[in-house]
């Protein structure tokens, strides 16, 4: 079989029969180009938190696949997603990362300028040959805010966002993420690993006891992780948070339901994995550069910024991200192997099986995986929101 046939068979396998994807799927440039077309250019992709671009003129620029995009809050307070490529000679307009414009987006090459709707407003020294401004606007893309997070769809006919995540909110409602009113942005890093490998690592808790012995395992033990609900569009897993001080107990000085000592791990392919709890929604995103290189960024929204910003919290986050980077890059170095192959996925990797079924559906049009509900899902459905 060729790589696509092997990948289809592996990705479409049901839970209980699923195995690791073929190693070549994590380093093949041809497959990578197909993924960019079918996934990152034609699906809802997480980009940043809405509160990271809160003032008029604030923006976040990044690449979705091969497409330079800027997420910009306009003078009217609305968020728009625009092409970050000048319509004159194709220059990237704004540098990748966060920044702010002063009324206009000005090209660094010939100073063609655009407003925050993408309309062309200035073409210096263009007197003899008139430039039709209406036909030289920046293309716009669909953008949707969900629980304080922004998702962009580059396709011409996006599936309604409500359909993309249909059914997920009932499991998340116990934690009031919509009330989190502060944000924290982590550094933008480049990891030498395939984006799928990074996503798989971020979404499963099976590796915590080994890779994160002194960090995450101490507060979110592997033994207490469980599957909540999921399908090929999204998955929610959970676990118990171990702490000397309960955030809720300290704040209320009273007893509280068991659910508030739990966390939810939310996976929304192709680029988002978040950890939702009583006072925060922390996340990591993976945006590919090429088949073996990925931009990785962390951040979060919260009701208590101290939980993200104090020096101990930052040091802890940096430590476990360094551990994740090391293990992902270590795995990537083995993906060129041809004399061996991956093996059986175990029960704690059911969330990875869901991710593989997402790949199979988008790349090969296999049937979408229906929602499966774990035995502990009821814990999050029977408790009133905090």
Legacy VTK file of the C-alpha trace (Angstrom):
# vtk DataFile Version 3.0
C-alpha trace
ASCII
DATASET POLYDATA
POINTS 386 float
0.000 0.000 0.000
1.057 3.595 -0.547
1.066 6.138 2.283
-2.459 7.456 1.665
-3.912 3.943 1.693
-2.052 3.096 4.892
-3.136 6.343 6.500
-6.777 5.847 5.564
-6.836 2.340 7.031
-5.133 3.443 10.236
-7.098 6.662 10.743
-10.492 5.057 10.103
-9.965 2.163 12.529
-12.484 2.014 15.410
-11.606 2.181 19.087
-10.256 -1.199 20.203
-8.637 -1.854 16.830
-6.860 1.451 16.334
-3.089 1.671 16.004
-0.597 4.490 15.616
-0.590 6.243 12.262
2.120 5.256 9.776
5.338 7.038 10.683
5.642 8.614 7.231
2.401 10.534 7.909
4.425 12.740 10.263
7.093 13.759 7.750
5.702 13.426 4.203
5.523 16.784 2.388
2.912 15.615 -0.117
0.531 14.598 2.664
1.289 17.846 4.472
0.173 19.881 1.427
-3.070 17.892 1.258
-3.679 18.517 4.969
-3.247 22.237 4.493
-5.811 22.266 1.670
-8.390 19.978 3.302
-7.967 20.977 6.956
-6.340 24.338 7.641
-7.735 26.029 4.524
-11.234 24.507 4.742
-12.213 24.125 8.401
-12.702 26.247 11.498
-9.218 26.832 12.959
-8.492 28.366 16.368
-6.340 31.505 16.200
-6.365 33.445 19.498
-8.503 34.642 22.403
-10.789 37.599 21.775
-9.358 39.417 24.788
-5.875 39.268 23.289
-6.997 41.870 20.749
-9.277 43.983 22.928
-8.642 47.610 21.757
-9.422 49.077 18.320
-6.405 48.505 16.073
-5.153 45.453 17.997
-4.261 42.511 15.789
-2.812 39.029 15.710
-1.093 37.932 12.483
-0.287 34.313 11.705
-0.226 31.727 8.931
-3.037 29.248 8.507
-1.327 26.651 6.398
0.287 28.696 3.644
-2.119 31.617 4.015
-0.978 34.791 5.846
-3.959 36.048 7.869
-4.503 38.916 10.293
-7.189 38.964 12.989
-7.975 42.638 13.604
-10.314 44.533 15.917
-11.711 47.477 13.991
-12.542 50.988 15.131
-16.168 49.827 15.409
-15.137 47.176 17.950
-15.775 44.263 15.594
-13.239 41.507 14.953
-12.420 40.705 11.324
-10.147 38.197 9.634
-8.358 39.571 6.581
-5.695 38.449 4.159
-2.307 39.707 5.342
-0.981 40.034 1.773
-0.782 43.327 -0.124
-2.869 43.337 -3.314
-0.084 45.167 -5.172
2.958 42.863 -5.296
2.101 40.269 -2.642
4.131 41.588 0.302
3.221 40.398 3.788
1.631 43.450 5.382
1.927 42.959 9.146
4.596 41.022 11.015
3.500 37.717 12.555
2.439 38.015 16.189
0.548 40.656 18.140
0.580 44.371 17.403
-1.522 47.451 16.782
-2.208 49.557 13.699
-2.783 53.312 13.698
-5.963 53.594 11.597
-4.483 52.001 8.439
-2.583 48.864 7.459
0.386 50.178 5.456
2.435 47.922 3.188
6.166 48.090 4.027
7.106 47.860 0.329
5.266 50.632 -1.575
2.990 52.007 1.172
-0.323 50.915 -0.286
-2.690 51.337 2.654
-5.866 49.552 3.762
-8.529 50.326 6.366
-9.709 47.905 9.055
-12.374 46.535 6.698
-9.680 45.634 4.141
-10.586 48.465 1.783
-7.777 50.029 -0.277
-7.334 53.665 0.779
-3.994 54.868 -0.630
-1.716 54.143 -3.608
1.219 56.631 -3.476
2.498 58.107 -6.771
-0.107 56.209 -8.808
-1.300 59.180 -10.904
-0.945 58.133 -14.535
-2.488 54.676 -14.142
-5.599 54.618 -11.990
-5.926 51.719 -9.553
-9.463 50.406 -9.136
-9.748 50.386 -5.355
-12.844 48.187 -5.200
-11.035 45.341 -6.981
-7.926 45.659 -4.798
-9.441 45.146 -1.342
-8.040 42.584 1.085
-10.067 39.353 1.026
-11.983 38.694 4.222
-12.624 35.379 5.939
-15.290 34.040 8.290
-14.514 34.526 11.982
-16.486 33.291 14.996
-16.118 33.887 18.729
-16.884 30.936 20.989
-16.446 31.052 24.795
-14.041 33.955 24.345
-11.975 32.163 21.686
-11.687 33.140 18.008
-11.879 30.665 15.130
-11.337 31.448 11.436
-12.523 29.601 8.315
-10.738 30.348 5.028
-13.214 28.477 2.847
-15.802 30.129 0.620
-18.767 28.273 2.143
-17.988 27.535 5.796
-20.026 25.028 7.724
-21.926 26.967 10.426
-19.797 27.031 13.545
-22.716 25.806 15.648
-22.791 22.630 13.561
-19.024 22.157 13.853
-19.226 21.878 17.655
-22.783 20.601 17.981
-23.307 18.898 21.335
-20.088 19.944 23.082
-21.418 22.806 25.195
-23.622 20.659 27.428
-20.489 19.073 28.900
-18.733 22.422 29.408
-21.628 24.443 30.854
-20.771 23.611 34.464
-17.718 25.886 34.114
-18.716 29.422 33.097
-15.963 30.162 30.580
-18.010 32.987 29.073
-17.479 34.946 32.320
-13.665 34.784 32.176
-12.697 38.398 31.562
-8.880 38.438 31.557
-6.366 36.851 29.201
-2.755 35.750 29.285
-0.578 35.138 26.237
2.345 32.743 26.207
5.381 33.016 23.947
5.295 31.904 20.317
7.627 28.921 19.893
8.740 26.783 16.954
8.991 23.038 17.592
10.750 20.592 15.283
7.804 18.215 15.145
4.798 17.502 12.941
1.582 19.273 13.946
-0.378 15.999 14.327
2.221 14.612 16.684
1.990 17.772 18.824
-1.809 17.648 18.866
-1.840 13.981 19.882
0.568 14.700 22.707
-1.466 17.682 23.929
-4.780 15.847 24.017
-3.907 12.602 25.802
-3.154 12.195 29.512
-1.524 8.771 29.164
2.002 10.223 29.088
1.738 12.467 32.167
3.100 9.964 34.690
6.275 9.464 32.636
6.991 12.733 30.811
5.676 15.135 33.466
6.624 13.332 36.670
7.554 16.505 38.569
5.034 18.849 36.941
1.581 17.893 35.625
1.493 14.415 37.163
1.705 15.982 40.610
-1.529 17.965 40.131
-3.409 16.047 37.398
-2.482 12.376 37.934
-2.702 9.968 35.028
-4.644 7.484 37.168
-7.496 9.994 37.586
-7.933 10.829 33.878
-11.058 9.632 32.055
-13.021 10.045 28.821
-16.134 12.244 29.003
-17.612 12.421 25.492
-16.533 12.891 21.924
-16.716 12.191 18.217
-14.643 12.972 15.136
-15.358 16.740 15.458
-14.436 17.291 19.116
-13.596 15.385 22.262
-13.857 16.172 25.967
-11.898 14.201 28.539
-11.443 14.953 32.219
-9.535 14.309 35.368
-9.102 15.259 38.984
-7.032 18.234 40.067
-4.940 17.584 43.170
-4.098 20.699 45.175
-3.358 21.673 48.756
-5.706 24.606 48.291
-8.969 24.435 46.419
-9.680 27.642 44.495
-13.407 27.278 45.127
-13.056 26.303 48.777
-10.797 29.265 49.476
-13.222 31.638 47.777
-16.478 30.343 49.230
-15.279 28.939 52.571
-17.794 26.139 52.134
-18.277 22.678 50.702
-18.952 22.309 46.971
-19.793 19.605 44.421
-17.121 17.111 43.352
-17.165 18.411 39.787
-15.354 21.608 40.789
-12.248 19.633 41.689
-12.212 18.245 38.140
-10.845 19.678 34.912
-12.004 19.192 31.334
-9.557 18.740 28.468
-11.164 19.977 25.246
-9.797 18.919 21.859
-11.016 20.729 18.720
-8.952 19.711 15.680
-7.066 20.709 13.757
-5.316 23.198 16.056
-6.826 23.565 19.563
-6.472 21.748 22.875
-7.670 23.497 26.047
-7.978 22.757 29.747
-11.173 24.159 31.264
-11.678 24.474 35.010
-13.457 26.529 37.649
-11.484 29.715 37.059
-9.674 29.413 33.718
-9.575 28.041 30.191
-5.918 27.478 29.289
-4.970 26.305 25.815
-2.252 25.344 23.383
-2.425 25.790 19.608
-0.434 24.125 16.830
-0.053 25.822 13.448
2.132 24.023 10.899
5.024 25.588 9.015
5.985 22.457 7.094
5.767 18.700 7.571
8.241 18.644 10.463
8.026 22.171 11.926
5.156 23.750 13.879
4.397 27.054 15.589
3.212 26.304 19.131
1.595 28.903 21.363
-0.051 28.781 24.763
-2.373 31.149 26.556
-5.635 31.322 28.407
-8.614 33.263 29.668
-9.419 33.461 33.361
-11.398 35.111 36.135
-8.235 35.408 38.224
-5.197 36.591 36.260
-2.949 35.812 39.241
-3.413 32.127 38.474
-1.505 32.684 35.210
0.765 35.622 35.874
2.591 34.936 39.148
6.197 33.770 38.845
5.544 30.275 40.224
2.737 29.650 37.721
4.828 30.876 34.804
7.796 28.730 35.855
5.531 25.688 36.175
4.025 26.263 32.721
7.430 26.777 31.129
8.688 23.565 32.742
5.961 21.262 31.435
5.989 22.872 27.976
9.730 22.233 27.814
9.019 18.595 28.688
6.395 18.377 25.934
8.725 19.978 23.398
11.502 17.522 24.241
9.297 14.440 23.928
7.598 15.618 20.712
10.908 16.377 19.045
12.283 13.033 20.280
9.364 11.175 18.684
9.734 13.182 15.478
13.342 12.048 15.116
12.062 8.471 14.818
9.420 9.143 12.183
11.804 8.377 9.327
12.057 4.758 10.457
11.066 2.221 7.784
11.951 -1.103 9.441
9.358 -0.857 12.179
5.892 0.572 12.747
3.608 1.846 15.488
1.393 -0.368 17.605
-1.916 -0.662 19.415
-3.555 2.372 20.988
-4.803 1.678 24.524
-8.017 2.778 26.218
-6.488 5.986 27.614
-5.825 7.058 24.013
-9.464 7.013 22.916
-9.212 10.780 22.383
-6.396 10.126 19.888
-8.678 7.680 18.046
-11.268 10.465 17.739
-8.580 12.736 16.270
-7.615 10.061 13.767
-11.251 9.682 12.736
-11.349 13.448 12.151
-8.383 13.076 9.800
-10.057 10.171 7.997
-13.269 12.148 7.550
-11.587 15.286 6.223
-8.906 13.628 4.081
-10.808 10.598 2.764
-14.503 11.452 3.308
-15.025 8.462 5.594
-18.196 8.620 7.731
-18.032 10.952 10.733
-17.667 9.219 14.083
-20.863 9.533 16.187
-20.732 10.848 19.740
-19.695 8.372 22.406
-20.338 9.209 26.055
-18.132 7.885 28.844
-19.403 6.657 32.200
-18.371 9.867 34.015
-20.091 12.256 31.587
-23.089 12.498 33.901
-20.925 14.260 36.495
-20.781 17.325 34.245
-24.430 17.171 33.199
-26.101 16.942 36.600
-24.332 19.848 38.333
-25.587 23.419 38.044
-23.139 25.970 36.573
-20.901 27.745 39.065
LINES 1 387
386 0 1 2 3 4 5 6 7 8 9 10 11 12 13 14 15 16 17 18 19 20 21 22 23 24 25 26 27 28 29 30 31 32 33 34 35 36 37 38 39 40 41 42 43 44 45 46 47 48 49 50 51 52 53 54 55 56 57 58 59 60 61 62 63 64 65 66 67 68 69 70 71 72 73 74 75 76 77 78 79 80 81 82 83 84 85 86 87 88 89 90 91 92 93 94 95 96 97 98 99 100 101 102 103 104 105 106 107 108 109 110 111 112 113 114 115 116 117 118 119 120 121 122 123 124 125 126 127 128 129 130 131 132 133 134 135 136 137 138 139 140 141 142 143 144 145 146 147 148 149 150 151 152 153 154 155 156 157 158 159 160 161 162 163 164 165 166 167 168 169 170 171 172 173 174 175 176 177 178 179 180 181 182 183 184 185 186 187 188 189 190 191 192 193 194 195 196 197 198 199 200 201 202 203 204 205 206 207 208 209 210 211 212 213 214 215 216 217 218 219 220 221 222 223 224 225 226 227 228 229 230 231 232 233 234 235 236 237 238 239 240 241 242 243 244 245 246 247 248 249 250 251 252 253 254 255 256 257 258 259 260 261 262 263 264 265 266 267 268 269 270 271 272 273 274 275 276 277 278 279 280 281 282 283 284 285 286 287 288 289 290 291 292 293 294 295 296 297 298 299 300 301 302 303 304 305 306 307 308 309 310 311 312 313 314 315 316 317 318 319 320 321 322 323 324 325 326 327 328 329 330 331 332 333 334 335 336 337 338 339 340 341 342 343 344 345 346 347 348 349 350 351 352 353 354 355 356 357 358 359 360 361 362 363 364 365 366 367 368 369 370 371 372 373 374 375 376 377 378 379 380 381 382 383 384 385
